[in-house]
Amino acid sequence: MRLSRWARATLLIGFILLSLGVLPLWLATLLLPGDPPLLFSMAFFMLAPLGAVIFVFGLLLFVIAVIRS
């Protein structure tokens, strides 16, 4: 498999994890007044950093793939 496919797959997984961590907490704070529910806060602190790291790794792979081709 080519490096650009790995880069796209890594970017997609990172984006999905990042959005699963950020969007529910953002929607809960926007629609529900008061403290955000614990489940959304836990998803934010567990999924968002992992998604960000994977997304940055995907960007690095993409840059390397562009330089190699």
N, CA, C and O atoms as a MOPAC input file, in Angstrom:
PM7 MOZYME 1SCF
protein

 N      0.84000 1    -1.17000 1     0.00000 1
 C      0.00000 1     0.00000 1     0.00000 1
 C      0.88900 1     1.23900 1     0.00000 1
 O      1.91900 1     1.28300 1     0.67300 1
 N      0.47600 1     2.22900 1    -0.75900 1
 C      1.28300 1     3.43700 1    -0.87800 1
 C      1.18500 1     4.28400 1     0.38600 1
 O      0.22300 1     4.18900 1     1.14800 1
 N      2.19700 1     5.10700 1     0.58300 1
 C      2.25600 1     5.95000 1     1.77300 1
 C      1.14100 1     6.98300 1     1.78600 1
 O      0.65200 1     7.35100 1     2.85400 1
 N      0.73300 1     7.45500 1     0.61600 1
 C     -0.33700 1     8.45500 1     0.57500 1
 C     -1.66700 1     7.86700 1     1.05200 1
 O     -2.47700 1     8.57600 1     1.65000 1
 N     -1.89600 1     6.58300 1     0.79300 1
 C     -3.12000 1     5.94400 1     1.31100 1
 C     -3.07500 1     5.81400 1     2.82200 1
 O     -4.08100 1     6.02800 1     3.49900 1
 N     -1.91400 1     5.46400 1     3.35200 1
 C     -1.76900 1     5.40500 1     4.80500 1
 C     -1.98700 1     6.78800 1     5.41200 1
 O     -2.60600 1     6.92300 1     6.46700 1
 N     -1.47500 1     7.80500 1     4.73800 1
 C     -1.64500 1     9.17000 1     5.24500 1
 C     -3.11600 1     9.55800 1     5.25300 1
 O     -3.60000 1    10.12500 1     6.23300 1
 N     -3.83200 1     9.25900 1     4.17500 1
 C     -5.26300 1     9.59300 1     4.12900 1
 C     -6.05000 1     8.82600 1     5.18100 1
 O     -6.93700 1     9.38500 1     5.82500 1
 N     -5.73100 1     7.54900 1     5.35900 1
 C     -6.43500 1     6.75100 1     6.36700 1
 C     -6.15400 1     7.27500 1     7.77300 1
 O     -7.05700 1     7.33900 1     8.60700 1
 N     -4.91000 1     7.64600 1     8.03400 1
 C     -4.55700 1     8.18100 1     9.34500 1
 C     -5.22200 1     9.52400 1     9.58100 1
 O     -5.69500 1     9.79500 1    10.68500 1
 N     -5.26500 1    10.36600 1     8.56400 1
 C     -5.95700 1    11.64900 1     8.69500 1
 C     -7.43600 1    11.44700 1     8.97500 1
 O     -8.01500 1    12.15600 1     9.79900 1
 N     -8.04500 1    10.49700 1     8.30600 1
 C     -9.47000 1    10.24500 1     8.50700 1
 C     -9.75400 1     9.71800 1     9.91300 1
 O    -10.70000 1    10.16400 1    10.56200 1
 N     -8.95100 1     8.78200 1    10.38200 1
 C     -9.14700 1     8.25000 1    11.73400 1
 C     -8.92600 1     9.34100 1    12.77500 1
 O     -9.68500 1     9.44500 1    13.73900 1
 N     -7.89100 1    10.15200 1    12.58600 1
 C     -7.64300 1    11.25300 1    13.51500 1
 C     -8.77400 1    12.25600 1    13.52400 1
 O     -9.16500 1    12.74200 1    14.58500 1
 N     -9.30800 1    12.57300 1    12.34900 1
 C    -10.42100 1    13.51900 1    12.27100 1
 C    -11.67100 1    12.96200 1    12.94600 1
 O    -12.38100 1    13.68700 1    13.64200 1
 N    -11.93600 1    11.67800 1    12.74100 1
 C    -13.11800 1    11.06100 1    13.35900 1
 C    -12.99400 1    11.06400 1    14.88100 1
 O    -13.94400 1    11.42200 1    15.57700 1
 N    -11.83500 1    10.67100 1    15.40200 1
 C    -11.65300 1    10.66700 1    16.85200 1
 C    -11.71100 1    12.07400 1    17.43000 1
 O    -12.28500 1    12.29000 1    18.49800 1
 N    -11.12000 1    13.02600 1    16.72500 1
 C    -11.14800 1    14.41000 1    17.19200 1
 C    -12.56600 1    14.95300 1    17.20100 1
 O    -12.96300 1    15.64100 1    18.14200 1
 N    -13.32700 1    14.65100 1    16.16500 1
 C    -14.70500 1    15.14100 1    16.12700 1
 C    -15.58800 1    14.42200 1    17.14400 1
 O    -16.50100 1    15.03200 1    17.70000 1
 N    -15.33100 1    13.12400 1    17.40100 1
 C    -16.09100 1    12.41000 1    18.43100 1
 C    -15.78600 1    12.93700 1    19.83100 1
 O    -16.61200 1    12.80800 1    20.73500 1
 N    -14.62600 1    13.51700 1    20.01400 1
 C    -14.28700 1    14.08300 1    21.31100 1
 C    -14.77500 1    15.50300 1    21.49200 1
 O    -15.13400 1    15.89700 1    22.60200 1
 N    -14.79300 1    16.28600 1    20.41400 1
 C    -15.09500 1    17.71600 1    20.53000 1
 C    -16.56600 1    18.02500 1    20.28000 1
 O    -17.16400 1    18.79000 1    21.03600 1
 N    -17.15600 1    17.45700 1    19.25000 1
 C    -18.52300 1    17.84000 1    18.87300 1
 C    -19.58300 1    17.55200 1    19.93800 1
 O    -20.41300 1    18.42500 1    20.18800 1
 N    -19.60400 1    16.38000 1    20.58000 1
 C    -20.64000 1    16.16900 1    21.60300 1
 C    -20.53100 1    17.14000 1    22.78000 1
 O    -21.54500 1    17.61700 1    23.29000 1
 N    -19.30000 1    17.43100 1    23.20800 1
 C    -19.14100 1    18.37900 1    24.31000 1
 C    -19.56800 1    19.77500 1    23.88300 1
 O    -20.20000 1    20.49500 1    24.65600 1
 N    -19.23000 1    20.15800 1    22.66700 1
 C    -19.62200 1    21.47200 1    22.16100 1
 C    -21.14100 1    21.57800 1    22.05900 1
 O    -21.72100 1    22.59000 1    22.45400 1
 N    -21.78700 1    20.54300 1    21.53100 1
 C    -23.24700 1    20.56300 1    21.42900 1
 C    -23.91100 1    20.53700 1    22.80200 1
 O    -24.92900 1    21.19800 1    23.00800 1
 N    -23.34900 1    19.78300 1    23.74000 1
 C    -23.93600 1    19.72400 1    25.08000 1
 C    -23.82600 1    21.06800 1    25.78600 1
 O    -24.76000 1    21.48100 1    26.47300 1
 N    -22.70800 1    21.75100 1    25.63000 1
 C    -22.57100 1    23.05700 1    26.27300 1
 C    -23.39800 1    24.10900 1    25.55700 1
 O    -23.80800 1    25.09600 1    26.16900 1
 N    -23.64700 1    23.91300 1    24.28100 1
 C    -24.45200 1    24.87700 1    23.53400 1
 C    -25.93600 1    24.70500 1    23.83000 1
 O    -26.65200 1    25.69500 1    23.98800 1
 N    -26.40500 1    23.47400 1    23.90800 1
 C    -27.83600 1    23.20800 1    24.04700 1
 C    -28.29300 1    23.01100 1    25.48800 1
 O    -29.43900 1    23.32000 1    25.81500 1
 N    -27.42100 1    22.50300 1    26.35500 1
 C    -27.80200 1    22.23900 1    27.74100 1
 C    -27.12000 1    23.24800 1    28.66000 1
 O    -25.89000 1    23.28800 1    28.71100 1
 N    -27.87400 1    24.05500 1    29.37800 1
 C    -27.24500 1    25.01600 1    30.28900 1
 C    -26.64900 1    24.30800 1    31.50900 1
 O    -27.06400 1    23.20500 1    31.86500 1
 N    -25.69700 1    24.94200 1    32.12500 1
 C    -25.07600 1    24.35900 1    33.31200 1
 C    -23.83000 1    23.57200 1    32.96600 1
 O    -23.21700 1    23.76500 1    31.91600 1
 N    -23.47300 1    22.68600 1    33.86900 1
 C    -22.28100 1    21.86800 1    33.67700 1
 C    -22.50600 1    20.84200 1    32.57500 1
 O    -23.59800 1    20.28500 1    32.45900 1
 N    -21.47500 1    20.58700 1    31.75800 1
 C    -21.62700 1    19.55300 1    30.72200 1
 C    -21.70300 1    18.17300 1    31.36400 1
 O    -21.09900 1    17.94100 1    32.41100 1
 N    -22.43300 1    17.26900 1    30.75200 1
 C    -22.52100 1    15.90300 1    31.29700 1
 C    -21.15000 1    15.23600 1    31.35300 1
 O    -20.26800 1    15.52000 1    30.54200 1
 N    -20.99500 1    14.35600 1    32.31500 1
 C    -19.70700 1    13.71400 1    32.55900 1
 C    -19.25100 1    12.85900 1    31.38000 1
 O    -18.05700 1    12.80400 1    31.08400 1
 N    -20.17700 1    12.19900 1    30.70900 1
 C    -19.81500 1    11.32700 1    29.59200 1
 C    -19.16600 1    12.12100 1    28.45800 1
 O    -18.17600 1    11.67700 1    27.87700 1
 N    -19.71500 1    13.28400 1    28.14500 1
 C    -19.15100 1    14.10000 1    27.07200 1
 C    -17.80100 1    14.68600 1    27.48100 1
 O    -16.90000 1    14.82100 1    26.65300 1
 N    -17.66700 1    15.02800 1    28.75400 1
 C    -16.37700 1    15.53300 1    29.23000 1
 C    -15.30900 1    14.44700 1    29.16600 1
 O    -14.16800 1    14.71400 1    28.79100 1
 N    -15.68200 1    13.22200 1    29.53300 1
 C    -14.72100 1    12.12100 1    29.45500 1
 C    -14.33600 1    11.83700 1    28.00800 1
 O    -13.17000 1    11.56200 1    27.72200 1
 N    -15.29400 1    11.90100 1    27.09900 1
 C    -14.98500 1    11.69500 1    25.68100 1
 C    -14.05300 1    12.78900 1    25.18300 1
 O    -13.15800 1    12.53000 1    24.37800 1
 N    -14.26500 1    14.02700 1    25.66700 1
 C    -13.40800 1    15.13200 1    25.24300 1
 C    -11.97400 1    14.91300 1    25.71000 1
 O    -11.03300 1    15.10400 1    24.94000 1
 N    -11.80400 1    14.51400 1    26.96800 1
 C    -10.45300 1    14.37100 1    27.50400 1
 C     -9.77700 1    13.06400 1    27.10300 1
 O     -8.56200 1    12.93500 1    27.25900 1
 N    -10.53000 1    12.09200 1    26.59300 1
 C     -9.91300 1    10.83000 1    26.18200 1
 C     -9.74300 1    10.73300 1    24.66600 1
 O     -8.69100 1    10.30200 1    24.19300 1
 N    -10.75000 1    11.12100 1    23.90700 1
 C    -10.70000 1    10.95100 1    22.45600 1
 C    -10.03600 1    12.11700 1    21.73500 1
 O     -9.32200 1    11.91400 1    20.75300 1
 N    -10.26400 1    13.33000 1    22.21200 1
 C     -9.74000 1    14.49400 1    21.50100 1
 C     -8.21000 1    14.52300 1    21.46200 1
 O     -7.65600 1    14.75800 1    20.38900 1
 N     -7.49300 1    14.29700 1    22.57300 1
 C     -6.02600 1    14.29300 1    22.46600 1
 C     -5.49800 1    13.16800 1    21.57500 1
 O     -4.56000 1    13.37200 1    20.80500 1
 N     -6.09600 1    11.98900 1    21.68100 1
 C     -5.67800 1    10.87400 1    20.83100 1
 C     -5.93400 1    11.19500 1    19.36200 1
 O     -5.08600 1    10.93500 1    18.50900 1
 N     -7.09800 1    11.75500 1    19.06900 1
 C     -7.40700 1    12.14100 1    17.69700 1
 C     -6.47400 1    13.21000 1    17.17200 1
 O     -6.08800 1    13.18200 1    16.00400 1
 N     -6.10600 1    14.16200 1    18.03200 1
 C     -5.18800 1    15.21900 1    17.60300 1
 C     -3.80700 1    14.65700 1    17.28000 1
 O     -3.19000 1    15.05000 1    16.29100 1
 N     -3.32800 1    13.74300 1    18.10800 1
 C     -2.00900 1    13.14100 1    17.86100 1
 C     -2.02500 1    12.32600 1    16.57100 1
 O     -1.09500 1    12.41800 1    15.76900 1
 N     -3.06300 1    11.53600 1    16.36600 1
 C     -3.16400 1    10.73000 1    15.14700 1
 C     -3.30500 1    11.62800 1    13.92400 1
 O     -2.73900 1    11.32600 1    12.87300 1
 N     -4.05100 1    12.72700 1    14.04300 1
 C     -4.21700 1    13.65500 1    12.92500 1
 C     -2.88800 1    14.31100 1    12.55800 1
 O     -2.56800 1    14.44000 1    11.37600 1
 N     -2.11400 1    14.72600 1    13.55600 1
 C     -0.79700 1    15.32400 1    13.28700 1
 C      0.13200 1    14.29400 1    12.65300 1
 O      0.89500 1    14.62700 1    11.74700 1
 N      0.07700 1    13.05400 1    13.11500 1
 C      0.87500 1    11.99100 1    12.50600 1
 C      0.46800 1    11.77200 1    11.05000 1
 O      1.32200 1    11.53500 1    10.19600 1
 N     -0.83100 1    11.85000 1    10.76600 1
 C     -1.30700 1    11.73300 1     9.39200 1
 C     -0.81700 1    12.87300 1     8.51700 1
 O     -0.46500 1    12.66600 1     7.35500 1
 N     -0.79500 1    14.08400 1     9.08000 1
 C     -0.25000 1    15.22300 1     8.32900 1
 C      1.22800 1    15.01400 1     8.02500 1
 O      1.69000 1    15.31700 1     6.92500 1
 N      1.96100 1    14.50100 1     8.99300 1
 C      3.37800 1    14.21800 1     8.78000 1
 C      3.57100 1    13.16600 1     7.69000 1
 O      4.43600 1    13.31800 1     6.82700 1
 N      2.77500 1    12.10900 1     7.72400 1
 C      2.84600 1    11.08800 1     6.67200 1
 C      2.50200 1    11.67100 1     5.30600 1
 O      3.12600 1    11.32300 1     4.30400 1
 N      1.51300 1    12.55600 1     5.26700 1
 C      1.12200 1    13.16600 1     4.00300 1
 C      2.24100 1    14.04400 1     3.44100 1
 O      2.50100 1    14.02200 1     2.23800 1
 N      2.89500 1    14.80700 1     4.29800 1
 C      4.01200 1    15.64400 1     3.84300 1
 C      5.14900 1    14.77300 1     3.32300 1
 O      5.74400 1    15.08900 1     2.29300 1
 N      5.45400 1    13.69700 1     4.01200 1
 C      6.50900 1    12.78900 1     3.55500 1
 C      6.12700 1    12.15600 1     2.21900 1
 O      6.97800 1    12.00700 1     1.34200 1
 N      4.86200 1    11.78400 1     2.05200 1
 C      4.41200 1    11.18700 1     0.78600 1
 C      4.50900 1    12.18200 1    -0.35600 1
 O      4.87500 1    11.80900 1    -1.47000 1
 N      4.18700 1    13.44700 1    -0.09500 1
 C      4.27800 1    14.46400 1    -1.14800 1
 C      5.73400 1    14.71700 1    -1.51800 1
 O      6.05800 1    14.88200 1    -2.69500 1
 N      6.60500 1    14.74800 1    -0.52900 1
 C      8.02800 1    14.97700 1    -0.80200 1
 C      8.61800 1    13.81600 1    -1.59200 1
 O      9.43700 1    14.03000 1    -2.48600 1
 N      8.21200 1    12.58900 1    -1.27400 1
 C      8.75700 1    11.41400 1    -1.97000 1
 C      8.29200 1    11.30400 1    -3.41600 1
 O      8.99900 1    10.73700 1    -4.24900 1
 N      7.11500 1    11.83700 1    -3.72700 1
 C      6.61700 1    11.67800 1    -5.10000 1
 C      6.96000 1    12.85300 1    -5.98500 1
 O      6.60800 1    12.86100 1    -7.16500 1

